[in-house]
Every structure is written in structure tokens, then in C-alpha cells.
Amino acid sequence: MDEESSGQRLDNFLIRQLKGVPKTHVYRIIRSGEVRVNKGRAAADTRVAAGDTIRLPPVRLPERVASADQRPAPAREFPVLFEDEHLLAIAKPAGVAVHGGSGVSFGVIEQLRQARPGAKFLELVHRLDRETSGILLVAKRRSALTRLQDQFRERETGKTYLALVGGAWPASRKVIDVPLHKYLQAGAAGTSGASERRVRVVAKDDPDGMRAITLVKVAQRLSLPPPPGEGGGGGLREATLLEVTIKTGRTHQIRVHLASQGHPIAGDDKYGDFELNKALHRQGLKRMFLHACRLQFLHPASLARVELLAPLPPDLQSFTDSLHHAPAPV
């Protein structure tokens, strides 16, 4: 491991080193424990350092699979919220993965690299779920990447999301401090059998639990119209638009924390209320209502405080405007 690669995530390092190897295969050997860093098992998000010893299993792939994965990602630019010589901040649309892997051929970063062939360095600073829209940071220099990732790791950034949940969220419930455990769920019968990444809340004394802290503030009380065919007799159902700030960056943290409190995010197909999702889909909500709307951090070069804002995208704004509003609690 050389100095230039120090600080990279293990998955990114291997994808760059194993050129031509499908990203899905890289993630598979990491998940299976076949990749060892300094003789120990490592996760995809493990940070590699200069001097590390990385052991890989033999990589033999059918030519057909390898050639299919080598097709370049289409060049694509995304709406720019901020850019200078150190970093780029974009508004990621929903439905686009941030990177290829786990069944996805390419993502935001691969498309950006194709769109900017002259860029010497483009790396993701952090992640957003595929169905989450909003602010995404991309480093344009190695020094910017490490300094920004240090801020995320030390919880020195401010990350705020807008989430629509079913039900009336209690205004007094402002902090969720519940550990989370990440696991793989076997694929359902009749599918390809591939395991799916899932997260659940666990007890505070669970040895596999990772502490997760989420701050919640009621932004708007809303009402959902009754499903078609019910008329007005059933009345209006309650919903709440929340401002959610995460103090830790666990996988699916907001989605699992809110669902664990009995208020899943509208449109969430993994942890949500599936009957409510069907009704909301008929009423115009076509995806999960989770949007990274604000990000605060120190600029990696000047150390000036930066605050980026991304308004709700048109689809979520239009759906919100169609609902009945009520004053938020004081």
C-alpha cells in the first residue's frame, strides 16, 4: 500500500486496482471475508493506510461477465451547488446510486468521471442511499478528501434531511439514541438468492450494536387525503414533515430510527408501511420521501464554515403542496 492510496475506502481502492474486475465481484469477496487487511477481515468502508498488507483471493472470471462490466458509464453532469478547485457539491437525484457495485453497473461518481475526462481526481466524500436525493460532496484533490472525511468521521459536519412520515410525530420526541445492527438478509424464494443489506435496532447492551444518534424536529403537520373510493367519510389521515439531523452516519440510520418509533418514511420500500406506500403512490408519491437538504462543514483548504442548501426537488415539493397543511407545534 503506497502513500497516494492512504485514506481510501477499501472498496474504492480495490476497484481501482483490479481494473476490469466487475464491481459486484469486488463487493462479493469483501462481504465473504476473503479480503484481509493486515491479516484481519475488513469491511467495504475500512480505510486503508500506507504500509497496510492486503490479501486477495485468486480472481478468475468468465470473459463474458468481465466484458459486460467493462462497458463505460454514460457521461453525466449533475446540478452543481458549489464548486472550486478542491471540491464539488451536487444535487443528487433520487434513483441514482452514488457508485457502482452490488448489482449496479455505475453510479454518480463513474458518470462524473466520464463527463470530466480531464479531472485528475474525483472521489466521493460520503454516501447517500440510492433513493435519497440531495447534497452529495465529491473531492477534487486527495487532501480535500482526507480532510473532509475526517470531519465526517469525527462528527464535525452538520447533516440535515427532510423526511415525510406517516402519523403525528410527537413534538416532544426530539432525540433517538438507539443502537443499530447491520446484517445480510437472504434473498426471497424465487429470486436470484442474493443477500440484501438490512439494518435493525438492537438493545443498548447488544455487542453487535453500533451507537446511532438522530435529532428530530417537526417542520410541518400535514394531512393525507383518504384513498380513492373511500370518499370523505374516513376523514384525513395525519402525516408529519420532519427535519432530521444525524450525529452518526450509520447505514439506513434515518429510515430505521424513524420506523422503529412507529413512523416510517413515506415511500420507503424496505422499512416502510407498505399499505400506506401503495395509497401514497396512487396519490402522486412515486419514491421515498427523504432528501438531504442542508450540509455544514469546514472548507478543507480555507477552513471557512460552509453551509450548502438544496431545496426539495420538484416531485417532492409538488406532493407536499398537494397535502393539507396545519400549523406546526410551538
C-alpha positions as CSV (number, residue, x, y, z in Angstrom):
1,M,0.0,0.0,0.0
2,D,1.6,3.3,-1.1
3,E,1.2,6.8,0.3
4,E,-1.0,8.0,-2.5
5,S,-3.7,5.4,-1.7
6,S,-3.7,6.1,2.0
7,G,-7.1,7.1,3.4
8,Q,-9.2,5.5,0.6
9,R,-12.1,3.1,1.4
10,L,-11.1,-0.5,0.8
11,D,-13.8,-0.9,-1.9
12,N,-12.7,2.1,-3.9
13,F,-9.0,1.0,-3.6
14,L,-9.7,-2.5,-4.9
15,I,-12.0,-1.3,-7.7
16,R,-9.2,1.0,-8.9
17,Q,-6.5,-1.6,-8.5
18,L,-8.5,-4.5,-10.1
19,K,-9.3,-2.9,-13.3
20,G,-11.7,-4.9,-15.4
21,V,-13.0,-6.9,-12.5
22,P,-16.7,-6.3,-12.0
23,K,-17.6,-4.2,-9.0
24,T,-20.2,-6.8,-8.0
25,H,-17.4,-9.3,-7.6
26,V,-15.2,-6.9,-5.6
27,Y,-18.0,-6.4,-3.1
28,R,-18.8,-10.1,-3.0
29,I,-15.2,-11.1,-1.9
30,I,-15.2,-8.3,0.7
31,R,-18.5,-9.4,2.2
32,S,-17.4,-13.0,2.2
33,G,-14.3,-12.2,4.3
34,E,-11.9,-13.3,1.6
35,V,-10.2,-9.9,1.6
36,R,-7.8,-9.4,4.5
37,V,-6.2,-6.2,5.7
38,N,-3.2,-6.9,7.9
39,K,-4.5,-10.5,8.3
40,G,-7.9,-9.4,9.6
41,R,-11.3,-9.2,8.0
42,A,-12.3,-5.8,6.7
43,A,-15.5,-4.1,5.5
44,A,-16.0,-2.1,2.4
45,D,-15.7,1.1,4.3
46,T,-12.5,0.2,6.0
47,R,-9.9,3.0,5.5
48,V,-6.6,1.7,4.1
49,A,-3.3,3.2,5.2
50,A,0.3,3.4,3.9
51,G,2.1,0.2,4.8
52,D,-1.1,-2.0,5.1
53,T,-0.9,-5.5,3.7
54,I,-3.9,-6.5,1.7
55,R,-4.5,-10.2,0.8
56,L,-6.9,-11.1,-2.0
57,P,-8.3,-14.5,-3.2
58,P,-7.5,-15.6,-6.8
59,V,-9.7,-13.6,-9.2
60,R,-10.9,-15.7,-12.1
61,L,-13.9,-14.5,-14.1
62,P,-15.7,-15.7,-17.1
63,E,-14.8,-13.4,-20.1
64,R,-18.5,-12.8,-20.7
65,V,-19.1,-11.3,-17.3
66,A,-15.9,-9.3,-17.3
67,S,-16.6,-7.7,-20.7
68,A,-20.1,-6.8,-19.8
69,D,-19.0,-4.9,-16.7
70,Q,-16.3,-3.1,-18.6
71,R,-18.8,-1.0,-20.6
72,P,-18.1,2.6,-19.6
73,A,-20.7,4.5,-17.7
74,P,-22.5,7.2,-19.7
75,A,-21.1,10.7,-19.1
76,R,-23.4,12.8,-17.0
77,E,-23.3,16.1,-15.1
78,F,-25.5,16.8,-12.1
79,P,-26.8,20.2,-10.8
80,V,-23.9,22.0,-9.1
81,L,-24.5,23.6,-5.7
82,F,-20.8,24.6,-5.1
83,E,-17.5,24.1,-6.9
84,D,-13.9,25.2,-6.6
85,E,-10.6,23.6,-7.2
86,H,-10.9,21.5,-4.0
87,L,-14.4,20.1,-4.1
88,L,-17.7,19.7,-5.9
89,A,-21.1,19.6,-4.3
90,I,-24.0,18.4,-6.4
91,A,-27.7,17.8,-6.0
92,K,-28.1,14.0,-6.4
93,P,-31.4,12.9,-7.9
94,A,-33.3,10.0,-6.4
95,G,-33.0,6.7,-8.1
96,V,-29.2,7.1,-8.9
97,A,-26.7,5.1,-6.9
98,V,-23.6,7.1,-5.8
99,H,-21.3,4.4,-7.1
100,G,-21.4,1.1,-8.9
101,G,-21.5,-2.3,-7.2
102,S,-23.9,-4.7,-5.6
103,G,-25.9,-5.2,-8.8
104,V,-25.5,-1.6,-10.0
105,S,-23.2,-1.1,-13.0
106,F,-22.4,2.5,-12.4
107,G,-23.3,5.5,-10.2
108,V,-22.8,9.2,-9.8
109,I,-19.0,9.1,-9.5
110,E,-18.5,6.9,-12.6
111,Q,-20.7,9.2,-14.6
112,L,-19.0,12.3,-13.4
113,R,-15.6,10.8,-14.3
114,Q,-16.8,10.1,-17.8
115,A,-18.2,13.6,-18.1
116,R,-15.0,15.2,-16.9
117,P,-12.2,13.2,-18.6
118,G,-9.7,15.9,-17.7
119,A,-10.2,15.7,-14.0
120,K,-7.2,14.1,-12.4
121,F,-9.0,13.2,-9.1
122,L,-12.7,12.7,-8.3
123,E,-13.7,10.7,-5.2
124,L,-16.9,10.5,-3.1
125,V,-16.6,12.1,0.3
126,H,-19.7,10.4,1.7
127,R,-22.7,8.4,0.6
128,L,-26.4,8.7,0.1
129,D,-28.9,5.9,-0.4
130,R,-29.9,5.3,-3.9
131,E,-33.5,6.5,-3.4
132,T,-32.4,9.6,-1.3
133,S,-32.0,12.9,-3.1
134,G,-29.9,15.9,-2.0
135,I,-26.5,17.2,-1.3
136,L,-23.5,15.0,-2.2
137,L,-19.8,16.0,-1.9
138,V,-17.1,15.0,-4.3
139,A,-13.4,15.7,-3.6
140,K,-11.3,17.0,-6.4
141,R,-8.0,16.6,-4.5
142,R,-6.6,13.9,-2.2
143,S,-6.0,16.4,0.5
144,A,-9.6,17.6,0.3
145,L,-10.9,14.0,0.5
146,T,-9.0,13.1,3.7
147,R,-9.8,16.4,5.5
148,L,-13.5,16.2,4.7
149,Q,-13.7,12.5,5.6
150,D,-12.0,13.3,8.9
151,Q,-14.8,15.8,9.6
152,F,-17.5,13.2,8.8
153,R,-15.7,10.6,10.9
154,E,-15.3,13.0,13.9
155,R,-19.0,14.1,13.6
156,E,-17.9,17.7,12.9
157,T,-20.3,18.1,10.0
158,G,-24.0,19.1,10.2
159,K,-26.2,16.8,8.0
160,T,-29.9,17.6,7.9
161,Y,-32.7,15.9,5.9
162,L,-36.3,16.4,5.2
163,A,-38.5,13.3,5.7
164,L,-42.2,12.8,5.5
165,V,-43.5,10.2,7.9
166,G,-46.9,8.7,8.5
167,G,-48.8,9.7,11.6
168,A,-48.5,12.6,14.0
169,W,-44.9,12.7,15.3
170,P,-44.8,13.8,19.0
171,A,-43.2,17.2,19.2
172,S,-41.6,16.2,22.5
173,R,-39.7,13.3,20.8
174,K,-36.5,15.1,19.7
175,V,-33.7,12.6,20.2
176,I,-33.4,9.0,19.1
177,D,-30.4,7.3,20.7
178,V,-30.8,3.6,19.8
179,P,-28.0,1.3,18.5
180,L,-28.2,-0.2,15.1
181,H,-27.0,-3.6,13.8
182,K,-26.3,-4.2,10.1
183,Y,-26.9,-7.7,8.7
184,L,-27.5,-9.6,5.5
185,Q,-31.0,-11.0,4.8
186,A,-31.2,-14.0,2.5
187,G,-32.9,-13.4,-0.8
188,A,-36.6,-14.4,-1.1
189,A,-37.6,-17.7,-2.7
190,G,-37.9,-17.4,-6.4
191,T,-35.3,-14.6,-6.7
192,S,-31.7,-14.8,-7.6
193,G,-31.0,-15.7,-4.0
194,A,-28.6,-12.7,-3.5
195,S,-28.4,-11.4,0.1
196,E,-29.8,-8.0,0.8
197,R,-28.3,-5.5,3.3
198,R,-30.6,-4.7,6.1
199,V,-30.4,-2.8,9.4
200,R,-32.4,-3.2,12.7
201,V,-32.5,-1.5,16.1
202,V,-31.0,-3.5,19.0
203,A,-30.7,-3.2,22.7
204,K,-28.1,-0.8,24.2
205,D,-26.1,-3.7,25.6
206,D,-26.1,-5.7,22.3
207,P,-22.4,-6.4,21.5
208,D,-23.2,-6.1,17.7
209,G,-24.9,-2.7,18.1
210,M,-23.4,0.5,16.9
211,R,-24.5,3.7,18.6
212,A,-26.6,5.9,16.4
213,I,-28.0,9.3,17.3
214,T,-30.7,11.1,15.4
215,L,-32.2,14.5,16.2
216,V,-35.8,15.2,15.1
217,K,-37.8,18.4,14.7
218,V,-41.3,18.8,13.5
219,A,-41.3,21.1,10.4
220,Q,-44.9,20.8,9.3
221,R,-48.1,19.0,10.3
222,L,-49.9,17.6,7.2
223,S,-52.9,15.5,6.4
224,L,-53.2,12.9,3.8
225,P,-56.5,12.6,1.8
226,P,-58.3,9.3,2.0
227,P,-57.5,6.7,-0.6
228,P,-59.7,6.9,-3.8
229,G,-63.0,5.2,-3.3
230,E,-63.3,6.0,0.4
231,G,-64.8,9.4,-0.1
232,G,-64.6,12.0,2.7
233,G,-66.3,9.8,5.4
234,G,-63.0,8.4,6.6
235,G,-61.5,11.8,7.3
236,L,-58.0,12.9,6.7
237,R,-55.0,10.9,7.9
238,E,-52.1,12.6,9.7
239,A,-48.6,12.9,8.4
240,T,-45.6,14.9,9.5
241,L,-42.7,16.6,7.7
242,L,-39.6,16.3,9.8
243,E,-36.2,18.0,9.9
244,V,-33.8,15.2,10.8
245,T,-30.2,15.8,11.8
246,I,-27.9,12.8,12.2
247,K,-25.0,12.9,14.6
248,T,-23.7,9.5,13.4
249,G,-23.7,8.1,9.8
250,R,-24.9,4.5,10.1
251,T,-26.3,2.7,7.2
252,H,-30.1,3.4,6.7
253,Q,-30.0,5.2,10.1
254,I,-32.8,7.7,9.5
255,R,-35.0,5.1,7.9
256,V,-34.6,2.5,10.6
257,H,-34.7,5.0,13.5
258,L,-38.0,6.7,12.3
259,A,-39.6,3.3,11.6
260,S,-38.6,2.0,15.0
261,Q,-40.6,4.8,16.5
262,G,-43.8,3.8,14.6
263,H,-43.4,6.5,12.0
264,P,-41.8,5.0,8.9
265,I,-40.8,7.3,6.0
266,A,-43.4,7.6,3.3
267,G,-42.5,5.6,0.2
268,D,-39.7,3.5,2.0
269,D,-39.9,0.1,0.3
270,K,-37.6,-1.6,2.9
271,Y,-38.7,-0.4,6.3
272,G,-42.0,1.4,5.5
273,D,-45.7,0.9,5.8
274,F,-46.4,-0.9,2.6
275,E,-50.2,-0.3,2.5
276,L,-49.6,3.4,3.1
277,N,-47.0,3.4,0.4
278,K,-49.5,2.0,-2.1
279,A,-52.0,4.6,-1.2
280,L,-49.4,7.4,-1.5
281,H,-48.2,6.1,-4.8
282,R,-51.7,6.4,-6.2
283,Q,-51.8,10.0,-4.9
284,G,-48.6,11.0,-6.6
285,L,-45.7,10.0,-4.4
286,K,-43.5,7.8,-6.6
287,R,-40.5,7.3,-4.3
288,M,-39.2,7.5,-0.8
289,F,-39.6,11.0,0.8
290,L,-36.1,11.6,2.1
291,H,-34.0,14.5,1.0
292,A,-30.6,15.7,2.2
293,C,-31.4,19.4,2.3
294,R,-28.6,21.0,4.3
295,L,-24.9,20.3,4.9
296,Q,-22.4,22.2,7.0
297,F,-18.7,21.7,7.1
298,L,-15.3,23.4,7.2
299,H,-13.8,24.1,3.8
300,P,-10.8,21.7,3.5
301,A,-8.4,24.4,2.4
302,S,-9.5,27.7,3.9
303,L,-11.3,26.2,7.0
304,A,-14.1,28.7,6.4
305,R,-17.6,27.5,7.5
306,V,-19.6,26.3,4.5
307,E,-23.4,25.8,4.5
308,L,-25.0,24.2,1.5
309,L,-28.7,24.1,0.9
310,A,-30.7,22.0,-1.5
311,P,-34.5,22.7,-1.8
312,L,-36.9,19.9,-2.2
313,P,-36.9,18.6,-5.8
314,P,-40.0,19.3,-7.8
315,D,-41.6,15.9,-7.3
316,L,-41.5,16.0,-3.5
317,Q,-42.4,19.7,-3.4
318,S,-45.4,19.1,-5.7
319,F,-46.6,16.2,-3.5
320,T,-46.2,18.3,-0.3
321,D,-48.1,21.2,-1.8
322,S,-50.9,18.9,-2.6
323,L,-51.4,18.0,1.0
324,H,-53.5,19.8,3.7
325,H,-51.3,21.9,5.9
326,A,-51.7,22.7,9.6
327,P,-49.6,24.9,11.9
328,A,-46.5,23.1,13.4
329,P,-46.5,22.9,17.2
330,V,-44.6,25.6,19.1
